[in-house]
Amino acid sequence: LFADDAANCAETMIKLQHHLNVIEQFFLQTGMTVYLSKTDIMFFLETGVHCQYMNFRGNRVQTTSVYKYKGMLCTHSLSWYTAKQKLAMQAQKAIYAIYRY
């Protein structure tokens, strides 16, 4: 069984760690595995706010400033610039392929 593309949101880092703990217990009870190498956390925080590290099964979960979810790129600043640039590049490649055809 594979479960991917899951997202979890919390208003505070304490609540997020609690959510991770609940998920951890569920995975222990069901025998499922989380691949931390494929797991990222993105914080949407005000500038200057210190970001603590989240843990899952005693391991630190890596953080990222850009995350691809359901095919769209999201940034920690909620800017659409990165997503628009990526879509524009994909469109250019498609147009070039059509012209070559």
Backbone torsions as a table, in degrees:
resi	resn	phi	psi	omega
1	LEU	NA	130.1	177.2
2	PHE	-118.3	133.2	174.5
3	ALA	-127.8	115.5	-179.7
4	ASP	-134.8	177.9	-178.0
5	ASP	57.3	40.3	175.7
6	ALA	-91.7	145.7	177.2
7	ALA	-128.9	147.5	179.0
8	ASN	-137.0	132.0	-179.0
9	CYS	-120.6	144.3	177.1
10	ALA	-146.2	150.2	-178.4
11	GLU	-78.5	-24.6	179.8
12	THR	-134.3	162.6	178.0
13	MET	-68.1	-31.5	177.9
14	ILE	-65.4	-43.6	178.4
15	LYS	-66.0	-37.7	178.7
16	LEU	-64.0	-43.0	177.8
17	GLN	-63.0	-37.8	176.5
18	HIS	-62.1	-43.8	178.1
19	HIS	-59.7	-43.6	178.8
20	LEU	-62.3	-37.9	178.2
21	ASN	-65.1	-40.1	178.2
22	VAL	-65.5	-44.2	177.7
23	ILE	-61.5	-41.8	178.6
24	GLU	-58.5	-44.6	178.9
25	GLN	-63.5	-41.1	177.7
26	PHE	-60.8	-45.4	-179.1
27	PHE	-65.9	-37.0	176.4
28	LEU	-64.1	-41.3	-178.6
29	GLN	-69.5	-31.7	-175.9
30	THR	-99.0	-7.2	-179.9
31	GLY	77.1	14.4	179.4
32	MET	-81.8	163.2	-176.8
33	THR	-125.7	141.4	172.6
34	VAL	-107.4	128.3	175.7
35	TYR	-91.6	101.5	-176.9
36	LEU	-63.7	-23.0	177.1
37	SER	-67.1	-19.3	178.7
38	LYS	-109.6	13.1	-176.2
39	THR	-114.4	130.7	178.7
40	ASP	-131.2	153.4	171.7
41	ILE	-122.3	135.1	175.0
42	MET	-119.4	128.2	178.7
43	PHE	-98.9	132.9	173.1
44	PHE	-105.5	86.0	-173.5
45	LEU	-119.2	157.1	173.3
46	GLU	-67.0	151.0	179.4
47	THR	-58.1	137.0	176.8
48	GLY	88.5	-6.6	178.9
49	VAL	-78.7	128.8	-179.4
50	HIS	-72.1	135.8	-177.6
51	CYS	-108.3	117.5	176.4
52	GLN	-83.4	169.5	-179.0
53	TYR	-93.6	142.2	176.6
54	MET	-94.0	147.6	-178.7
55	ASN	-121.9	145.0	174.0
56	PHE	-136.0	119.2	-176.0
57	ARG	53.6	38.2	178.3
58	GLY	79.2	2.5	179.4
59	ASN	-108.9	141.9	178.9
60	ARG	-72.0	133.1	177.6
61	VAL	-91.2	130.0	-177.8
62	GLN	-69.1	150.2	177.7
63	THR	-108.0	159.4	179.0
64	THR	-143.1	157.9	176.3
65	SER	-105.6	-11.5	175.4
66	VAL	-133.8	132.5	-175.9
67	TYR	-137.7	134.3	177.6
68	LYS	-96.1	119.8	179.9
69	TYR	-132.4	121.9	-178.8
70	LYS	54.1	37.4	175.8
71	GLY	85.6	-6.6	-179.6
72	MET	-108.5	140.9	176.7
73	LEU	-87.1	128.3	176.1
74	CYS	-114.2	146.6	176.0
75	THR	-118.8	160.2	-178.8
76	HIS	-64.3	-21.3	178.9
77	SER	-92.5	2.5	-178.9
78	LEU	61.4	29.9	177.1
79	SER	-85.5	141.6	177.2
80	TRP	-90.8	-1.4	-175.8
81	TYR	-55.9	-50.6	-177.9
82	THR	-61.8	-43.2	179.5
83	ALA	-64.0	-43.0	179.7
84	LYS	-63.8	-41.2	179.0
85	GLN	-62.3	-43.8	-179.8
86	LYS	-64.1	-44.8	178.8
87	LEU	-64.6	-38.6	178.7
88	ALA	-64.3	-40.6	178.7
89	MET	-65.1	-41.3	178.0
90	GLN	-64.5	-39.3	178.6
91	ALA	-64.9	-41.8	178.7
92	GLN	-61.8	-42.0	178.0
93	LYS	-62.5	-40.2	179.7
94	ALA	-66.1	-43.3	179.3
95	ILE	-63.9	-43.0	178.3
96	TYR	-61.0	-41.5	178.5
97	ALA	-63.1	-38.2	178.7
98	ILE	-66.2	-43.2	179.3
99	TYR	-63.7	-36.8	-179.9
100	ARG	-70.6	-27.0	-177.7
101	TYR	-69.3	NA	NA
